[in-house]
Amino acid sequence: MFQLKFDETKCFACETNDCLTKCQYLKIDPDTAKIEIKKIINKKDSFVLHECVTCYACEEYCPTGNHPFYLIVQRQEELNILPLPDPLIKRGIRIGIPFRGEPDIQEIKGPALNLGVFSSLATLTRGKLFEGLTLMSADSRKMFHYFCQLMYLHFGRISVINERLEKIIETIAAHKVKEVVHFHDECYGTYTSYAPAFGFAVPFKSIHLFEYLYNRLKELKSEIKPLNFKVAYQRPCSSRLSSDKYQFVDKIFDLIGAEHVKREYVGENALCCGGTILGQKKKGSRQFSLDLQKKNIDDMQRAGAQICVFNCPACMQTIGKPVAKKGMMPVFMSDLCRLAIGEKTS
């Protein structure tokens, strides 16, 4: 029912093939890129399908917005090229089943806050910054009713997302909510990138957490005391689906008096946390991930960062401790903003 809207002519006419040539993990020259993208379009095997680390970045690199990453994942499933070992895929799919029992639907007046699967992080959304927002569910037993399912892009399983997403959208819409602030980039990307790419109707407006925080901080500007910290931002893979919202990282830092340090692996050139690579089955993937993490964290340290700012809980779980061992404090963006208005964080 739901099909990827992909325009082959855009790829064939593309002169740069940035989606592949800009990849930081696969070294692909322009001539090879043209050959391999044609293979992928024509449903033929390509080394790209085997070596992709599922970092989402090609979605941002594509100059025509033609969703090359979604196409790669779709082909991985069609050709049974599994990015993770089959037992991990099956276990992950079972864990994320969203509808064991019916959710408790109550009408929400005003904007809602969607924590998705991260109900345990409700403490990050306390205080003045989040006044006026209603949590959809902070109940860990109900969290999977709001789980966007986009995680399964890392599993090479487009079909699982497409089987479940429509009902998840219906569950959110049943609250009669018009605006939803999404805590996680992946949830925001689901409803603003993935859903339109596959033809899902989304009857509510999605707001990125960082855009919301920036606007709320402007309202509380008189309460802000400049932090005077040097910070590095760990950009999650799913933020590649909403690259237009990345501007709010620097806007927030400027507003709260945090210096975003200049470093090599930042913005479009950012490195992922390496978490999904750790579980991949190809030889040497674990060492590759550890080397990637070291390169990323050493870059933060060389730039003089005192704090590493996270938005993705998976990134925090993966490299939060290694960051701390290097003398940088790992902090969620929402907590950093709360500190700027004088609130204590947990």
C-alpha positions as CSV (number, residue, x, y, z in Angstrom):
1,M,0.0,0.0,0.0
2,F,2.7,2.5,1.0
3,Q,5.4,2.9,-1.7
4,L,8.6,5.0,-1.6
5,K,8.3,8.1,-3.8
6,F,11.6,7.8,-5.6
7,D,12.3,9.5,-8.9
8,E,14.9,7.5,-10.9
9,T,15.4,10.2,-13.4
10,K,16.8,12.5,-10.7
11,C,19.5,10.0,-9.9
12,F,20.4,9.3,-13.5
13,A,20.6,13.0,-14.2
14,C,22.6,13.9,-11.1
15,E,26.1,14.9,-11.9
16,T,27.6,14.7,-8.4
17,N,26.0,11.6,-6.8
18,D,26.7,13.3,-3.4
19,C,24.7,10.6,-1.7
20,L,27.5,8.2,-2.2
21,T,30.6,10.3,-2.9
22,K,30.2,12.3,0.4
23,C,29.8,9.1,2.5
24,Q,32.3,9.2,5.3
25,Y,32.4,5.5,5.8
26,L,32.5,4.2,2.2
27,K,35.2,5.7,-0.1
28,I,33.4,6.0,-3.4
29,D,34.6,8.0,-6.4
30,P,32.0,9.7,-8.8
31,D,32.4,7.0,-11.5
32,T,31.8,4.2,-9.1
33,A,28.9,6.0,-7.5
34,K,27.1,6.3,-10.8
35,I,27.5,2.5,-11.4
36,E,26.4,1.5,-7.9
37,I,23.4,3.8,-7.7
38,K,22.2,2.3,-11.0
39,K,22.6,-1.2,-9.6
40,I,20.6,-0.2,-6.5
41,I,17.8,1.4,-8.5
42,N,17.6,-1.7,-10.7
43,K,17.4,-4.0,-7.7
44,K,20.8,-5.6,-8.3
45,D,23.4,-6.4,-5.7
46,S,25.8,-3.7,-4.8
47,F,28.7,-3.5,-2.2
48,V,26.9,-0.4,-0.9
49,L,24.1,-2.6,0.4
50,H,26.5,-4.7,2.3
51,E,28.8,-2.0,3.6
52,C,26.3,0.7,4.5
53,V,26.6,1.6,8.2
54,T,23.0,3.0,8.2
55,C,24.0,6.5,9.4
56,Y,21.2,8.2,7.4
57,A,23.7,10.9,6.1
58,C,23.0,10.3,2.4
59,E,19.5,11.6,3.0
60,E,21.1,15.0,3.8
61,Y,23.7,14.8,1.1
62,C,21.3,14.2,-1.7
63,P,20.9,17.5,-3.6
64,T,17.4,16.6,-4.9
65,G,15.7,15.2,-1.8
66,N,15.2,11.9,-3.5
67,H,15.5,9.6,-0.4
68,P,18.6,7.5,-1.3
69,F,18.8,6.0,2.2
70,Y,15.2,4.8,2.2
71,L,15.9,3.2,-1.2
72,I,19.1,1.5,0.2
73,V,17.2,0.0,3.1
74,Q,14.3,-1.1,0.9
75,R,16.8,-2.9,-1.4
76,Q,18.5,-4.5,1.6
77,E,15.2,-6.1,2.6
78,E,14.2,-7.1,-0.9
79,L,17.6,-8.8,-1.6
80,N,17.8,-10.2,2.0
81,I,21.0,-8.3,2.7
82,L,20.9,-8.1,6.5
83,P,22.9,-5.3,8.1
84,L,22.6,-7.0,11.5
85,P,22.6,-10.7,12.5
86,D,19.2,-12.3,11.9
87,P,18.6,-13.2,15.6
88,L,19.2,-9.6,16.6
89,I,16.7,-8.4,13.9
90,K,14.0,-10.9,15.0
91,R,14.5,-10.0,18.7
92,G,14.4,-6.3,18.0
93,I,11.2,-6.5,16.0
94,R,9.5,-8.5,18.7
95,I,10.5,-5.9,21.4
96,G,9.1,-3.0,19.4
97,I,5.6,-4.4,18.9
98,P,3.4,-1.3,19.6
99,F,-0.1,-2.7,20.2
100,R,-0.2,-5.1,23.1
101,G,-3.5,-3.9,24.4
102,E,-5.2,-0.6,23.6
103,P,-3.7,2.8,24.7
104,D,-5.7,5.0,27.0
105,I,-6.7,7.9,24.8
106,Q,-7.6,11.2,26.4
107,E,-8.2,14.4,24.6
108,I,-5.2,16.8,24.8
109,K,-5.9,20.5,24.7
110,G,-3.0,22.5,23.4
111,P,0.4,21.2,22.2
112,A,1.6,17.7,23.2
113,L,5.0,16.3,24.0
114,N,5.9,13.0,22.5
115,L,8.6,11.1,24.2
116,G,8.2,8.1,21.9
117,V,9.8,5.0,23.4
118,F,11.8,7.1,26.0
119,S,9.2,7.5,28.7
120,S,11.9,6.9,31.3
121,L,13.4,10.3,30.3
122,A,10.3,12.3,31.4
123,T,12.5,14.0,34.1
124,L,14.3,15.8,31.2
125,T,11.0,17.6,30.4
126,R,10.2,19.2,33.7
127,G,10.3,22.9,34.7
128,K,9.4,26.2,33.0
129,L,10.7,25.2,29.6
130,F,8.0,22.6,29.2
131,E,5.0,24.4,30.9
132,G,1.9,24.1,28.7
133,L,2.9,20.8,27.1
134,T,1.0,17.6,27.9
135,L,2.9,14.3,27.9
136,M,1.2,11.8,25.7
137,S,2.3,9.0,27.8
138,A,4.9,8.7,30.6
139,D,3.8,5.2,31.3
140,S,6.5,2.7,30.4
141,R,3.9,0.0,29.8
142,K,2.2,2.2,27.1
143,M,5.3,3.7,25.5
144,F,5.4,1.4,22.5
145,H,2.0,2.8,21.4
146,Y,3.9,5.9,20.5
147,F,7.1,4.2,19.2
148,C,7.7,5.6,15.7
149,Q,9.4,2.4,14.6
150,L,12.0,4.2,12.5
151,M,14.7,2.3,14.4
152,Y,14.1,-0.6,12.0
153,L,15.9,1.3,9.2
154,H,19.0,0.1,11.0
155,F,17.7,-3.4,10.8
156,G,17.0,-3.3,7.0
157,R,13.3,-3.7,7.6
158,I,11.2,-1.1,5.8
159,S,8.2,-3.5,5.9
160,V,8.0,-3.5,9.7
161,I,7.8,0.3,9.8
162,N,5.1,0.3,7.1
163,E,3.1,-2.4,8.8
164,R,2.9,-0.4,12.1
165,L,3.2,3.3,11.4
166,E,-0.3,4.0,10.2
167,K,-1.9,2.8,13.4
168,I,0.7,4.7,15.5
169,I,-0.3,7.9,13.6
170,E,-3.9,7.1,14.3
171,T,-3.1,6.7,18.0
172,I,-1.5,10.1,18.2
173,A,-4.2,11.8,16.2
174,A,-6.9,10.2,18.5
175,H,-5.8,12.6,21.2
176,K,-7.2,15.4,19.0
177,V,-3.9,17.1,19.2
178,K,-3.0,19.7,16.5
179,E,0.7,20.2,17.4
180,V,3.2,17.6,18.6
181,V,6.7,18.4,19.9
182,H,8.9,15.4,19.4
183,F,11.6,14.8,21.9
184,H,13.7,12.6,19.6
185,D,14.9,13.5,16.1
186,E,13.8,10.0,14.9
187,C,10.2,10.7,15.8
188,Y,10.3,14.1,14.2
189,G,11.9,12.6,11.1
190,T,9.3,9.9,10.9
191,Y,6.4,12.3,10.5
192,T,8.2,15.0,8.4
193,S,10.4,12.9,6.2
194,Y,9.6,9.2,6.2
195,A,5.8,9.5,6.2
196,P,5.5,11.8,3.2
197,A,8.2,9.8,1.4
198,F,6.0,6.7,1.6
199,G,2.6,8.4,1.4
200,F,1.4,8.3,5.0
201,A,-1.1,11.0,5.9
202,V,-0.1,12.9,9.1
203,P,-3.0,14.9,10.5
204,F,-1.0,16.8,13.1
205,K,1.8,19.4,12.9
206,S,5.2,18.1,14.1
207,I,7.6,20.5,15.9
208,H,11.3,19.6,16.5
209,L,12.4,19.8,20.1
210,F,15.2,22.2,19.3
211,E,12.9,24.7,17.6
212,Y,10.5,24.5,20.5
213,L,13.3,25.0,23.0
214,Y,14.7,28.0,21.2
215,N,11.3,29.7,21.0
216,R,10.6,28.9,24.7
217,L,14.0,30.3,25.7
218,K,13.3,33.5,23.9
219,E,10.1,33.8,26.0
220,L,12.2,33.3,29.1
221,K,15.2,35.4,27.9
222,S,15.2,37.6,31.0
223,E,15.9,34.6,33.2
224,I,18.8,33.3,31.2
225,K,22.3,33.6,32.8
226,P,25.0,32.9,30.2
227,L,26.6,29.5,30.9
228,N,30.0,30.4,29.5
229,F,30.8,26.7,28.7
230,K,32.6,25.4,25.6
231,V,30.3,22.7,24.1
232,A,30.4,20.1,21.4
233,Y,27.2,18.6,20.0
234,Q,26.9,14.9,19.2
235,R,24.7,15.0,16.2
236,P,22.5,11.8,15.9
237,C,22.1,9.9,12.7
238,S,18.3,10.6,12.7
239,S,18.9,14.3,12.6
240,R,19.9,13.9,9.0
241,L,16.2,13.6,8.2
242,S,15.6,17.1,9.5
243,S,18.8,18.9,8.5
244,D,16.9,22.2,8.2
245,K,16.4,22.1,12.0
246,Y,20.1,21.8,12.7
247,Q,20.3,25.6,12.7
248,F,18.7,25.6,16.1
249,V,21.7,24.0,17.7
250,D,23.8,27.1,17.3
251,K,20.8,29.4,17.9
252,I,20.2,27.8,21.3
253,F,23.9,27.9,22.2
254,D,24.1,31.6,21.3
255,L,21.1,32.4,23.3
256,I,22.3,30.6,26.5
257,G,25.9,31.8,26.2
258,A,27.5,28.5,25.3
259,E,30.4,28.4,22.8
260,H,30.0,25.8,20.1
261,V,33.6,24.8,19.6
262,K,35.1,24.7,16.1
263,R,36.0,21.1,15.2
264,E,36.4,18.8,12.2
265,Y,33.5,16.5,12.7
266,V,30.5,18.9,13.0
267,G,27.5,19.8,10.9
268,E,27.2,17.9,7.7
269,N,30.6,16.3,8.4
270,A,29.4,15.0,11.8
271,L,30.2,11.4,12.8
272,C,27.6,9.1,14.2
273,C,28.1,7.5,17.7
274,G,28.9,4.1,16.1
275,G,26.2,2.3,18.2
276,T,24.5,0.6,15.3
277,I,27.9,-0.4,13.8
278,L,28.8,-2.4,16.9
279,G,26.1,-4.9,16.3
280,Q,26.7,-5.3,12.5
281,K,27.8,-8.8,11.4
282,K,30.6,-7.9,8.9
283,K,34.1,-8.6,10.0
284,G,35.9,-5.9,11.9
285,S,32.7,-3.9,12.6
286,R,33.3,-3.6,16.3
287,Q,36.9,-2.3,15.9
288,F,35.7,0.1,13.2
289,S,33.1,1.4,15.6
290,L,35.6,1.9,18.4
291,D,38.0,3.7,16.1
292,L,35.2,5.9,14.9
293,Q,34.2,6.8,18.5
294,K,37.8,7.6,19.4
295,K,38.2,9.9,16.4
296,N,35.0,11.7,17.2
297,I,35.7,12.1,21.0
298,D,39.4,13.1,20.4
299,D,38.1,15.8,18.0
300,M,35.9,17.2,20.8
301,Q,38.7,17.2,23.2
302,R,41.2,18.8,20.9
303,A,38.7,21.6,20.3
304,G,38.5,22.3,24.0
305,A,35.0,21.2,24.7
306,Q,34.0,21.1,28.4
307,I,30.6,19.6,27.7
308,C,29.3,17.1,25.1
309,V,25.6,17.9,24.4
310,F,23.3,15.0,23.3
311,N,19.7,14.8,22.1
312,C,19.6,11.1,21.3
313,P,19.4,8.7,24.3
314,A,21.1,6.0,22.2
315,C,24.1,8.3,21.5
316,M,24.3,9.1,25.2
317,Q,24.2,5.4,26.1
318,T,26.9,4.6,23.5
319,I,29.5,7.3,24.1
320,G,28.4,9.1,27.2
321,K,30.9,7.3,29.5
322,P,33.8,7.5,27.0
323,V,33.1,11.2,26.8
324,A,33.2,11.6,30.5
325,K,36.4,9.6,30.8
326,K,38.0,12.3,28.5
327,G,37.0,15.0,31.0
328,M,33.9,16.3,29.2
329,M,30.5,16.3,30.9
330,P,27.7,14.5,28.9
331,V,24.5,16.5,29.1
332,F,21.2,16.4,27.3
333,M,20.2,19.6,25.4
334,S,17.1,20.0,27.4
335,D,19.1,19.9,30.7
336,L,21.6,22.4,29.4
337,C,18.8,24.8,28.6
338,R,17.3,24.3,32.1
339,L,20.6,25.1,33.6
340,A,20.7,28.4,31.7
341,I,17.5,29.5,33.3
342,G,18.7,28.5,36.8
343,E,16.9,25.2,37.2
344,K,18.5,22.2,38.8
345,T,18.7,19.1,36.8
346,S,18.7,15.5,37.8
